[in-house]
């Protein structure tokens, strides 16, 4: 069994690794593998977040399906990364940076509102 600090940081390390691979590699198979790692790391973080939620059920109402709602910041982040990687137009890159900031804002606000405690 691995120690707790390593266990807590592994999904974040997977996310960072996949982002670095998505931005730096050119081979299609490498990009597909990096995208798979990104999706798996996102899913692990979503499962951990759902398991550790302390907010009351009344605050959990949303108009979107639960899976889509939980995956939304990661989806925005991935779209922004691909747009940054593939576009050479300035307005698209600025839009991607704005989407990236919005995804980070959603993710951070969820972390704050759910009051996760790490052991």
C-alpha positions in Angstrom: 0.0 0.0 0.0 1.3 3.5 -0.9 1.5 6.3 1.7 -1.2 8.9 1.8 0.6 11.9 0.4 1.6 10.0 -2.7 -1.9 8.5 -3.1 -3.4 12.0 -2.9 -1.0 13.5 -5.5 -1.1 10.7 -8.1 -4.1 11.9 -10.1 -2.8 15.4 -10.2 0.6 14.0 -11.5 -1.3 12.1 -14.1 -3.1 15.2 -15.2 0.1 17.2 -15.4 1.8 14.4 -17.3 -1.0 14.2 -19.8 -1.1 17.9 -20.3 2.6 18.1 -21.0 2.3 15.2 -23.5 -0.7 16.8 -25.2 1.1 20.0 -25.7 4.5 18.7 -26.6 4.0 15.5 -28.6 3.0 15.3 -32.3 2.4 11.6 -32.9 -1.3 10.6 -33.1 -0.8 7.5 -30.9 1.0 9.5 -28.3 -1.8 12.1 -28.3 -4.4 9.4 -28.0 -2.5 7.9 -25.0 -2.2 11.3 -23.4 -5.9 12.0 -23.9 -6.7 8.6 -22.3 -4.5 9.4 -19.3 -6.2 12.8 -19.0 -9.7 11.2 -19.0 -8.7 8.5 -16.5 -7.1 11.1 -14.1 -10.2 13.3 -14.4 -12.4 10.3 -13.6 -10.3 9.4 -10.6 -10.6 13.0 -9.3 -14.4 13.0 -9.9 -14.8 9.8 -8.0 -12.7 11.1 -5.1 -14.7 14.3 -5.0 -18.0 12.5 -5.0 -16.9 10.2 -2.3 -15.6 13.0 0.0 -18.5 15.5 -0.5 -19.7 17.1 2.7 -22.2 19.5 1.3 -25.9 18.9 1.9 -28.0 17.2 -0.7 -30.1 20.3 -1.2 -27.1 22.2 -2.6 -26.5 19.4 -5.2 -29.3 20.3 -7.6 -28.2 20.8 -11.2 -30.0 20.9 -14.6 -27.3 18.8 -16.2 -26.8 15.0 -15.9 -24.5 14.3 -13.0 -21.7 12.8 -15.0 -21.6 15.7 -17.5 -21.8 18.2 -14.6 -18.8 16.7 -12.8 -16.7 16.3 -16.0 -17.4 19.8 -17.3 -14.3 21.6 -15.9 -12.1 18.9 -17.3 -13.9 19.0 -20.6 -13.4 22.8 -20.8 -9.8 22.4 -19.9 -9.2 19.7 -22.6 -10.9 21.8 -25.2 -8.8 24.8 -24.3 -5.6 22.8 -24.4 -6.4 21.4 -27.9 -7.4 24.8 -29.1 -4.1 26.3 -27.9 -2.2 23.4 -29.5 -3.9 23.4 -32.8 -4.8 27.0 -33.5 -2.5 29.7 -34.8 -5.0 32.5 -34.8 -4.7 35.0 -32.0 -8.4 35.3 -31.2 -8.8 31.5 -30.8 -5.8 31.4 -28.5 -7.2 34.2 -26.4 -10.6 32.4 -26.3 -8.8 29.2 -25.3 -7.0 31.0 -22.4 -10.3 32.4 -21.2 -11.9 29.0 -21.3 -8.9 27.6 -19.4 -9.3 30.2 -16.7 -13.1 29.5 -16.5 -12.4 25.8 -16.1 -9.9 26.5 -13.4 -12.4 28.8 -11.7 -15.2 26.1 -11.8 -12.8 23.4 -10.4 -11.5 25.6 -7.6 -14.9 26.8 -6.6 -16.1 23.2 -6.4 -13.1 22.3 -4.3 -13.9 25.2 -1.9 -17.7 24.6 -1.7 -17.3 20.9 -1.1 -14.8 21.5 1.7 -12.7 18.5 1.0 -10.3 17.6 3.8 -7.1 15.6 3.0 -5.9 13.3 5.7 
